[in-house]
């Protein structure tokens, strides 16, 4: 457990304010990225694809049971930018050019749906485990329908995604995405075992982030390249893009948990710390002697960690030909950093 001094020190992070925009802006501009690119601009190459995905997802539970249908409509109709399936579709369009394909395939589209189903199922289960009542500014499924229905809805999404995955009939992709579901469980158990562990290392924290966040993005990016019949080198590069982007995304997410309000986050502030889950800001804070350096630690230690992962994600895109989809994948990295301010 935390000592009184450690609790006082860590709790003061929540009032430290946001990371200074000027410092981060210099880092983003140093990567050749615009810190003000909107998601509308980023998602423009797959705008039509994303509408098809939305229409399919909101109907996913309708034929099974009225309550399940209502729960899935609540889940998929409650907002969210759906960045993960968008990344899958952008990788699909960017890698298709390398294989001479004129358009993405139905298997690319199904993969994007599977990716969002798996991600959403994990969020539903997370909300149950954390007894969370708010997600994206909206009541959670467990808050509206109760824990039993929420668990079963999450189970249904995992099962449905597995069925759709099998129908893709590609062993490499089945192996990749199936491992993601196992990684989620590994990440949750690792997190549970390390609650209130003040000796948690940054390496252990990053491993947990891979299992809980980056694994899905990395494997989905590689799988998208598989369906484009890309070379081994390109498939490896797309995995690395997704891995580093996912790690950067989670570091930024953990920083925002300390520096933004509940209204800005759309979920309770400092929820991780309250539940004993130590993230990057808390780990760095535990290395200092007093609360006067907390703001400096977040700015000088946590932020460079995310920009380092972002640089690696950008480098992985070098193998792709120039296109609007590649540009959007690059801008996605800038968007991840831009969330800090």
N, C-alpha and C positions, 0 to 999 in steps of 0.2 A: 504493500500500500504506500501511498505518498505520505511523506512527512508533512507537518503543518506548513513549514517553510516552502516546500516544493509545491504544495497545493496553492498557496498564496501567490507564488511566482508564476505558475502556469495559468492560473485563472486571470491574471492581469494581462495576459496576451489578448484576451477578448476585447479589451478596450484600447489596444495599441494602435488601432486605425488601419487604413489600407496601405499597401506598399506604394512608395512614391512613384508616380507615373513617369517622371522625367528619367529616373535611372533605368526603369524597365524599357521605356521607349527607346533609349539609346541602344540597349541590347537587341531589341527587336529590329531596329533599323540597321544595326550592324550585320544582321543576317539577310539584309535585303528584303525584309518583309514589311508590309504596311500594318501598323498596329490598329488601324481603324476599318479594316475590311469587314463588311457585314456578312452574316451567314447567308443572306439572300444572294449575294454575289458568289460566295463559295459554292452554294448548292445549285446554282443556275444550270450547269451542264447536266444535272440529273433531276431537274425539277419535275419533268413528266414521270420519270421512273419512281420518284418519291410519292407521287399522287397514287400511282398504281399500288405501291407498297401499303400506303395508308388504307386504301379501300379494302385490300385483302385482310389486313390485320384486324380491323374493327369488326369483321364478320367471323373471326376465327372460332368463336365459341357458340355461335348462334344455333347450330344444328345439334348441340349436345344436351343442353339443359338451360331453361330460362335464366336461372340465377347465374350460371356460368357465362352465358351470353352477356348478361348485364355487367358482370364483373370484368370481363375482357373488354367490353365497350368502355367501361370506366378507366381501365388500365391504358388502353391505346388511344382513347379519345381525350385524355386529360392533359394534352400539351406535350412539351418536350421537343427538342430539335432533331432527335433521331440521328445523331451524328454517326453512330456506328454503321447502320445500314447505308448511310450516305457515303461513308468512306469506302465500303465494299463496292458500291456502284461506281464511284469515281475511279477506283483501282481497275475495275472491270473495263471502263471506257478508255482509261489510259493504256492498259496493256493489250487491249484488242488490236490496237494499231500495229503492235509488233508482230502479230500473227496474221495480219491482213484481213481480219474480220471487219465486216461493214457495220455491225451492230453487236450489242451485248446479247447474250442468250437467255432463254428461260431459266437455265440453271444459275446464272448470275443473279437473276431476280429472286429465285427461291432461296439462294444463299443469303441474300440481304434480309429476307423475311426471317429466316432461321436465326440469324445473328441478333435481330431485334427481339425475337421471342426469348432467346436464351438470356440476353441481358435483362429484359423486363422480368422474367421469372426470378432471376437472382435478386432484383430489387424488391419484388413482392416478398420473398423469403427474408431478405434483410430487414424489411419493415416489421415483419412478425418477430424476428429475433430481437430487434432493438425496441420493440413496442412503440414504433413511430406512428404518429397520427397525421403527419403532413409530408407530402412529397410534391415538389414542383408547385408549391402554393395551393395544392388541392388535397382534400382528405384521402388517406390511403385506403386500399381495399379492406385491410383488416379493421380500419376505423369504421367503415360503412357497413360491411357485411360480416364482420367478426373474424376471429383467428382461423376457425375451421375452414370457412370458405376461402380465405386468402391462401392458406397452405395448399388446399386442393386446386385453386386456380393456378398457383405457381407450378404445382406438380403437372397439371394439364399442359401448361405451356412447354415445360421441359419434355414431356412425352410427345406432344405434337411436333416439336422441333426435331426430335429424334426420328419420328416417322418420316417427316419430310426429308431429313438428311439421308435416310436409307434409300429413299426414292431417287436421290440424285445419282446413285449407282456409280460412285467414284470412290474407290477404297482409300486413296490418299486424303481426300477431303473428309470422308467419314472418320478416319483415324485422327485427323487434326481437330475437328470440331468435337468429337467425343471426348478427347483429352481435356478440352476446355471445361466441360461440365465437371470432370474429376478435379481440375485445378480449382474451380470454385469451392468445392468441398475442402480441399487442402488449405486454401486461403482462409476459409472461415474457421477451421480447426486451429490453424496457426494463430489467428487473431485471438481466438478464445483462450488459447493456452498462454498468451502473452499479455492478457489484460492486467493493468496496473504494474507491469514489469518495467521498473525504471532503468533496468540494465539492457533493455532492448537496443540492439545495434542498428545503425543505418542500413547495413547490409541485410539484416533480417527484415527490416521494414520494406526494403525494395523488393525482396523475394515475395513477401506477402502481396505487394502491389502488383507484381507480375501475375500471380495466381488469380487475384480478384478482379483485375482490370485489364492489364496489358495482354494477357493470354488470348482473350477473345478477339481483340482487335488485331493482334499479330496473326493468329491462325486464320481469321476471316480474310485478311488481306492476301495472305499466301494462297488460300483456297480460291479467291477470285482470280488470281493469276493462273492457277491450275486450269480453271475453266476457259481461260483465254489461250490455252496451249502455250504458255510462256516457257522460256528456258529455265533451267535450274538456277542460273545466276539471278534471273529476274524474280523468280519465286522466293529465293533467299532474301533478296533485297526488299521485297514487299513485306516479308515477315519482320525484318528489322525495322522497316518504317513503322509498322503497326506496333511493334514492341516498344520502341522509343517514344512514339507519340502517346501510347497508353501510359507509360511511366510518367512522362511530363504532365499529362492530364491529371493523374492522381495526385502528384505533388502539388500542383496548382489548386486542386480541389481541397486538399488538406490545409493549405494556406488560407484559402477563402473561408474555411470553417471557423478560423480564428479572427479574420479581419473584416468580415461582412456581417450584417445584421440578419435576423431570422427572415425579415421581409425581403431582403435582397437574395438570400439563399433559396427561399421557398421551402425551407425545412428548419428545424431548430438549430440555433447557433451552438457551437462547441459541443455538439452531441457526442463526437468521438471521445473527447477528453472526459466528459461526464460518465461515459460507460466504461472508461478504463482503457480505451484504445489509443495508444500513443502513436502519433503521426510525426511527420518531419519537424514541424515547429516545436512540438513538445520535446522531441528527442534533442534538438539543438538547445532548447531552453534549459534542459537538465545539465548541460555542460557549463552553464554560466553561474556565477556566484550570486547575482542579484537581478532584480527585475528591471534595472535601468538599461540593460543591454538587450531586452527582448525584441524591441522594434528593429534594432540594428541586426540582430541575429536572423530575423525573418528576411530582411532585405538582402543581407550579404551572404547568408549561407543557404537558405531554402531556395530563393529565386535562381541563383546560378545553377543549382541542381536541376531545376526544370529546364533552363535554357541549354544546358549541356545535352540533355536527352533530346531536346528539340533540334539542336544542331545535327545530331546523329540521324534523326528522322529525315531531315532535309537531305543529308548526304546520300541516304538510301534511294532517293528519287533520281539520282543522276543517270541511272540506266534507262530511264523512260524518254521517249521522244517528246518534243515540245507539243503541248496541246492545252486546251482550256481545262481539261480534267486534271492534267499534271499541275497546272497553275493553281487549281483549287486545292489539290492535295498539299501544295506548298503553303497556300494561304490558311489551310486548316491548322498548320503548325503555329502560324502567327495568331490565329484566333485563340488557340489554347493559352498562349502567353498573354494575350490581350485581356483575358478574363480577370487577370490580377488587378486591373485598374479600370 
